[in-house]
Amino acid sequence: QVTVARFAQDWLAGIQPTVRPATWQHYESLLRVHVLPTLGRIRLARLQPSHLQTLYSERLKSGSSPTTVRHVHKVLHVMLEKAVRWGAVVRNVAHLTDPPRAVRRDLPMVTAEQAGRLLTVARDHRLEAMFVLALTTGARMSELLGLTWTATDLDRGGITIRATLQRIDGEPQLVETKTTGSRRTIALAPMAVAALRRHRTRQMEEALRVGPAWKNSLELCFTSQIGEPLKRHSVLHRDFKPLARAAEFPPSLTFHDLRHIAASLALSQNVPWTLVSEMLGHANVSTTMNVY
């Protein structure tokens, strides 16, 4: 008699202590938004592959991307596999469905001159150091937003990526990187060290102006003007996009593409594949070679 909605509720409660908070929120959101409105009332034992296949088609028609639908398929597959192990059903019907094929996005072509133009227009911007690090280290935005001053060594010229900044139930938290490979130390170019030194001076001046209202309890490198953790959406729309337009970047270019540009620039300067892979935090060098 158990419905898909009831089993999903029990499954989410069971896995919550075992997965990262961001992973749990991702699963819960996919089920709540994309699955349960359509399949929630169906008895779990009567769920058929055709139910899932119809769901995927309807989500695509309603405007969901193939990537999102593939994520829906993945969470259903994981949940139904647990249902089999618990004896709630005899088969995982997600095994018998075909999610939409992955659509690989072509990476924007950006030259070293264009990358340099971004650094030029970002000069004296209060987040200049973030863009310099993105283009010279390939760090992800969440890693840069979670970078702390205790994880930087400006004398030796390096940063250590240990955590990402995530918002759990609306509250900013530093969360350990997902894999051991993602935890890495990256040597900085002289220009990145110089940019971080300027940034630290600027941040200290902001803290002095604000006084007791300064809120940077996490010792983050990149904060708002009163020391609060930055919001990803604000950085993208208020800071990155205007600078990208001024640098005449392709309109389709995203902040994450700076990571790809950093890797491409390093490879064009004959940096070994293994070092580029370590810089990006890939699990193995084959991942890097498949992407680039």
Beta strands, then each sheet from edge to edge (+ up, - down):
strand 1: 152-153
strand 2: 158-161
strand 3: 163-168
strand 4: 171-176
strand 5: 184-187
sheet 1: 1+ 2- 5+
sheet 2: 3+ 4-
end
